[in-house]
Amino acid sequence: MEISKIAIFQKKEIRKTIHNGEWWFSVIDVIEALTGTNRPRKYWNDLKNKLVDEGYTELSDKIGQLKLQALDGKLRNTDCANTETIFRLIQSIPSPKAEPFKRWLAKVGYERVQEIEDPELATKRTRALYKAKGYSDDWIEKRMRGIAIREELTDEWKNRGAKEQIDYAILTAEISKATFGMTPGEYKKYKQLKRENLRDHMTDLELIFSMLGERATTEITQTQDTEGFNNLKNDAKDGGKIAGDAKKALEKKTGKSVSTTDNYLQTPENKKISEK
């Protein structure tokens, strides 16, 4: 299973994913960050032709088509490269940001090596990042617990027949639909998000019901010893329904919807940080 994340270089988002045990980065995101062009795909096509003309014929072997989340929330094949290849590409891009980017890239790669040797570092860095963004300690604890529950579920899926990243997306969508009445993509539109991680913009209750749906699904799958994608899909619907029924019961009692259009980008605390 590939793990996709977003890294930030000078306020520019760069999508990255773990592939063959190392970070691979979206080439068009790197180009956009370095050049500021509003047509990074065309720039990349022109650069590819230029590099081939200069004799860099093995370029196609160094670029991989990996699935990354696009602006519409869907996973799409994207040209990606590892750190070594990105360094080579940077040399061909005239930009005053080249040297700072090289230092940033080296740091990101080094952090991955550290995290492989000591997995707790990844958790510590995640906590520190949320704290720096202004999230409360209570929210961070729920978010970290949610990440652990999610990882346990995806491990079960991987061992029981879900192999492709699209499989994980489909199963996750089933839980979300049964819990909230929306797929993750629909939920992001509801909250007016683009590339941002949906769960980073959930309230306490939204996180809690997300966790309940995923933990219930894990429990059902383990208890029934489920095998095969179609059966896992049924488990996802059942686990999501348990959370969805609990959510409806709370909403009936309080007269308030659990799902909210609020997102963290709109909070005063985040606006202050983003303006720095």
C-alpha positions in Angstrom: 0.0 0.0 0.0 1.3 3.4 -1.0 1.0 6.2 1.6 0.3 9.6 0.1 0.8 12.9 1.8 1.3 16.6 1.1 4.5 18.4 1.9 4.8 22.2 2.0 7.6 24.2 0.4 7.4 27.9 0.8 3.5 27.7 1.1 3.3 25.5 -2.0 1.8 22.1 -1.7 3.8 19.2 -3.1 2.2 15.8 -3.2 4.4 12.9 -2.3 3.9 9.2 -1.8 5.9 6.2 -0.4 6.9 3.9 -3.3 9.4 1.1 -2.9 10.3 2.4 0.5 11.1 6.0 -0.4 9.4 9.3 -1.1 8.4 10.0 -4.7 7.2 13.5 -5.5 4.7 14.9 -8.0 6.9 16.4 -10.8 4.3 19.0 -11.8 4.0 20.1 -8.2 7.7 20.6 -8.0 7.8 22.5 -11.2 5.0 24.8 -10.1 6.7 25.5 -6.8 10.0 26.3 -8.4 8.8 28.3 -11.4 5.5 29.8 -10.3 4.0 28.9 -13.7 0.3 28.5 -14.0 0.8 25.9 -16.7 3.1 23.3 -15.0 2.0 20.4 -17.3 3.1 22.3 -20.4 6.3 23.3 -18.7 6.9 19.6 -17.9 6.2 18.4 -21.4 8.6 21.0 -22.8 11.3 20.1 -20.2 11.0 16.4 -21.0 11.6 17.1 -24.7 14.6 19.3 -23.8 16.2 16.7 -21.5 15.8 14.0 -24.2 17.4 16.3 -26.7 20.3 16.9 -24.3 20.9 13.1 -24.1 19.1 12.3 -20.8 17.5 9.3 -22.6 16.8 7.3 -19.5 14.4 9.9 -18.2 11.3 7.8 -19.0 12.7 4.9 -16.9 13.2 7.3 -13.9 9.6 8.7 -13.9 6.8 6.6 -12.4 3.1 6.9 -12.9 1.7 6.8 -9.4 -1.8 7.5 -8.1 -2.1 10.8 -6.2 -5.1 12.8 -5.1 -6.2 15.4 -7.7 -8.0 18.7 -7.0 -11.4 16.9 -7.5 -10.5 14.5 -4.7 -10.0 11.5 -7.0 -6.9 9.4 -7.3 -5.2 9.9 -10.7 -2.0 8.7 -12.3 0.6 11.4 -11.9 4.2 11.6 -13.1 6.4 11.1 -10.0 10.1 10.8 -9.3 12.3 9.9 -6.4 14.7 12.3 -4.7 17.6 11.5 -6.9 15.7 12.2 -10.1 14.1 15.3 -8.7 17.6 16.6 -8.0 18.5 16.0 -11.7 15.4 17.8 -12.9 16.1 20.8 -10.7 19.4 21.3 -12.4 17.5 21.9 -15.6 15.0 24.4 -14.2 16.3 28.0 -13.9 14.9 29.2 -10.6 16.2 31.2 -7.6 14.4 28.7 -5.4 16.5 25.8 -6.6 19.0 25.8 -3.8 16.4 26.2 -1.0 14.4 23.5 -2.6 17.4 21.1 -2.7 17.9 21.6 1.0 14.2 21.1 1.7 14.2 17.9 -0.5 17.2 16.5 1.3 15.6 17.1 4.7 12.3 15.4 3.6 14.3 12.4 2.4 16.4 12.2 5.5 13.3 12.4 7.7 11.9 9.3 5.9 15.0 7.3 6.7 14.8 8.3 10.3 11.1 7.3 10.5 11.9 3.9 9.0 14.5 3.3 11.7 12.3 4.8 14.5 8.6 4.8 13.6 7.7 6.8 16.7 9.4 9.8 15.1 6.7 10.0 12.5 4.1 10.2 15.2 6.0 12.9 17.1 6.4 15.0 14.0 2.7 14.7 13.2 1.8 15.9 16.7 4.2 18.8 16.5 2.9 19.8 13.1 -0.7 19.9 14.3 0.3 21.8 17.4 2.2 24.4 15.3 -1.0 24.9 13.2 -2.9 25.7 16.3 -5.0 22.6 16.9 -5.9 21.9 20.5 -4.3 19.0 22.5 -7.7 17.3 22.8 -8.3 17.5 19.0 -4.8 16.2 18.3 -5.3 13.2 20.6 -8.5 12.3 18.7 -6.8 12.8 15.4 -3.8 10.6 16.3 -6.2 7.9 17.7 -8.1 8.1 14.4 -4.9 7.6 12.4 -4.0 4.5 14.5 -7.6 3.0 14.0 -7.3 3.7 10.3 -4.0 2.0 10.0 -5.3 -1.1 11.8 -8.2 -1.2 9.4 -6.1 -0.8 6.2 -3.8 -3.6 7.5 -6.8 -5.9 7.7 -7.9 -4.9 4.2 -4.4 -5.5 2.8 -4.2 -9.0 4.3 -7.8 -10.0 3.3 -7.9 -9.1 -0.4 -7.7 -5.3 -1.0 -4.6 -4.8 -2.9 -4.9 -1.6 -5.0 -5.2 1.9 -3.7 -8.5 2.2 -5.5 -9.8 -0.7 -3.4 -9.0 1.3 -0.2 -10.7 4.3 -1.6 -13.9 2.3 -2.5 -14.1 0.7 0.9 -13.5 4.0 2.7 -16.3 5.6 0.6 -18.7 2.8 1.7 -18.0 3.5 5.4 -18.3 7.3 4.8 -21.6 7.0 2.9 -23.1 4.8 5.6 -21.9 7.0 8.4 -22.4 10.5 7.0 -24.4 10.0 3.8 -21.5 11.4 1.8 -18.4 9.9 0.2 -15.1 11.6 1.2 -15.0 13.5 -2.1 -18.6 14.8 -1.5 -17.7 15.6 2.1 -14.7 17.7 0.9 -17.0 19.7 -1.4 -19.4 20.1 1.4 -16.6 21.7 3.5 -15.2 23.6 0.4 -11.9 21.8 0.5 -9.6 21.0 -2.4 -6.4 19.0 -1.8 -6.6 19.3 2.0 -7.0 16.2 4.1 -10.7 15.9 5.0 -10.1 14.7 8.5 -7.8 17.6 9.4 -10.9 19.7 8.9 -13.3 17.7 11.0 -14.8 18.7 14.3 -14.5 16.5 17.4 -17.8 14.7 16.7 -17.0 14.2 13.0 -13.7 12.6 14.0 -15.4 10.4 16.7 -18.0 9.0 14.3 -15.3 8.5 11.6 -13.4 6.4 14.1 -16.5 4.5 15.2 -17.3 3.5 11.6 -13.7 2.3 10.9 -13.3 0.6 14.3 -16.7 -1.2 13.9 -15.6 -2.3 10.4 -12.4 -3.7 11.7 -14.2 -5.6 14.5 -16.7 -7.1 12.1 -14.0 -8.1 9.6 -11.9 -9.8 12.3 -14.8 -11.5 14.0 -16.2 -12.9 10.7 -12.7 -13.6 9.3 -13.7 -11.9 6.1 -11.8 -12.6 2.9 -12.2 -11.0 -0.5 -12.9 -7.5 -1.7 -16.7 -7.9 -2.2 -17.1 -9.3 1.3 -14.9 -6.5 2.7 -17.2 -4.1 1.0 -20.2 -5.5 2.8 -18.3 -5.2 6.1 -17.6 -1.6 5.3 -21.3 -0.9 4.8 -22.2 -2.6 8.0 -19.5 -0.9 10.1 -20.5 2.5 8.6 -24.1 1.8 9.3 -23.4 1.3 13.0 -21.7 4.7 13.2 -24.4 6.2 11.0 -27.2 4.9 13.3 -25.4 6.3 16.4 -24.9 9.7 14.6 -28.7 9.8 13.7 -29.6 9.0 17.3 -27.5 11.9 18.6 -28.8 14.3 16.0 -32.4 13.4 17.0 -31.6 13.9 20.6 -29.8 17.2 20.2 -31.6 18.6 17.1 -28.2 19.4 15.6 -26.4 18.0 12.6 -23.1 16.3 13.3 -21.8 17.1 9.8 -20.8 20.7 9.5 -19.6 22.9 6.6 -17.0 24.4 9.0 -13.4 23.7 8.1 -10.1 24.5 9.8 -9.1 26.9 7.0 -11.9 29.2 8.1 -11.0 29.4 11.8 -9.4 32.6 13.1 -6.4 30.7 14.5 -5.5 29.1 11.1 -5.9 32.4 9.3 -3.4 34.0 11.6 -0.9 31.3 11.0 -1.4 31.3 7.2 -0.7 35.0 7.1 2.7 34.7 8.8 
